[in-house]
Amino acid sequence: MYTKTAESGLMGICVEDGTIKDVNEMEVYDCWETKSWALKLCVDAVLTILKVDQIIMSKPSGGPNMS
């Protein structure tokens, strides 16, 4: 893969037979920017869930005892 991408940045792995082919020949058009934003948004969602979970699991503050 490294050798082929050094020759041309338009190489990719064919999932059907495992060979390295030109993505234009396979008609695979992929956008790195889309993947980058999807990963950023996924991480943001996970961090938000973890923060909310941390708030829920925290001990109650020292207020008056209602029992």
C-alpha positions as CSV (number, residue, x, y, z in Angstrom):
1,M,0.0,0.0,0.0
2,Y,2.8,2.4,0.9
3,T,4.6,1.8,-2.4
4,K,1.4,2.3,-4.5
5,T,0.3,5.5,-2.6
6,A,3.9,6.9,-3.1
7,E,3.3,6.5,-6.8
8,S,-0.2,7.9,-6.8
9,G,-2.4,9.2,-4.0
10,L,-5.4,7.7,-5.7
11,M,-4.8,4.1,-4.6
12,G,-7.0,2.1,-2.3
13,I,-7.7,-1.5,-1.2
14,C,-10.4,-3.4,-3.0
15,V,-12.5,-5.2,-0.4
16,E,-13.7,-7.7,-2.9
17,D,-10.3,-9.3,-3.7
18,G,-7.8,-7.5,-1.4
19,T,-5.7,-6.0,-4.1
20,I,-4.6,-2.5,-4.4
21,K,-6.3,-0.6,-7.2
22,D,-6.9,2.9,-8.5
23,V,-10.0,4.3,-6.8
24,N,-11.1,6.0,-10.0
25,E,-11.2,2.6,-11.7
26,M,-13.3,1.2,-8.8
27,E,-15.5,4.3,-8.9
28,V,-15.0,4.9,-5.1
29,Y,-15.2,8.6,-4.3
30,D,-14.5,9.2,-0.6
31,C,-14.2,12.5,1.2
32,W,-11.8,12.8,4.1
33,E,-13.5,15.9,5.3
34,T,-16.7,14.0,5.9
35,K,-14.9,11.3,7.9
36,S,-13.0,13.9,9.9
37,W,-16.2,15.7,11.0
38,A,-18.0,12.4,11.7
39,L,-15.2,11.4,14.0
40,K,-15.1,14.8,15.8
41,L,-18.9,14.8,16.3
42,C,-18.7,11.2,17.6
43,V,-16.1,12.1,20.1
44,D,-18.1,15.1,21.3
45,A,-21.2,12.9,21.8
46,V,-19.2,10.4,23.8
47,L,-17.6,13.1,26.0
48,T,-21.1,14.6,26.6
49,I,-22.5,11.3,27.7
50,L,-19.5,10.7,30.0
51,K,-19.9,14.1,31.6
52,V,-23.6,13.6,32.2
53,D,-22.9,10.1,33.6
54,Q,-20.3,11.6,35.9
55,I,-22.8,14.2,37.2
56,I,-25.5,11.5,37.8
57,M,-23.0,9.2,39.6
58,S,-21.6,12.0,41.9
59,K,-22.4,12.0,45.6
60,P,-25.2,14.3,46.7
61,S,-24.0,17.5,48.2
62,G,-24.1,18.1,52.0
63,G,-27.6,19.5,52.5
64,P,-30.2,18.8,55.1
65,N,-31.1,15.1,55.7
66,M,-34.7,14.6,54.8
67,S,-35.2,11.2,56.5
